[in-house]
């Protein structure tokens, strides 16, 4: 098994518009905290936790290993799925940060952003074509309606622990809701 994002065509290019989407994609803070500010009820739904899944070439290069632990979740705001997220980390990271094991319904951001020495790498971005978008949106029981979906990934590091975090904004996400006027 591989994580859903192993072949998403990551790069540095942002969408030409809209500004709100770019703001969400480039926000270096905790996505968990930002989501909590935009809804009354935030929750995490665990999709899967896999021990030592195979990595795509870019993931392996970033994590400096061939296989990693993989956790996939949906982040809900007011019972609507806003974000698909995955986290990949090596056995060495698991040993350095044992709290990664058994997060369950707890958001990774609650663990990582509490670390005073947390460092986030530059973001890479991906836009999913309709087939890729539908496959991931389908995990949440939603459809893209033909809309392109955007995601970002970055490395979160604290001490000797490094976690590759991917966040894909699903169709209901505030990131796509440009205000008119």
Buried (B, 14 or more C-beta within 10 A) or exposed (E): EBBBBBBBEBEEEBEEEEEBBBEBBEBEEBBBBBBBEBBEEBBBEEBBBBEBBBBBEBBBEBBEBEBBBBBBBBBBBEEEBBBBBBBBBBEBBBEBBEEBEEBEEBBBBEBBBEBEEBEBBEBBBBBBEEEBBBEBBEBBEBEBEEBEBBBBBBBBBBEEBBBBBBBBBBBBBBBBEEEEE
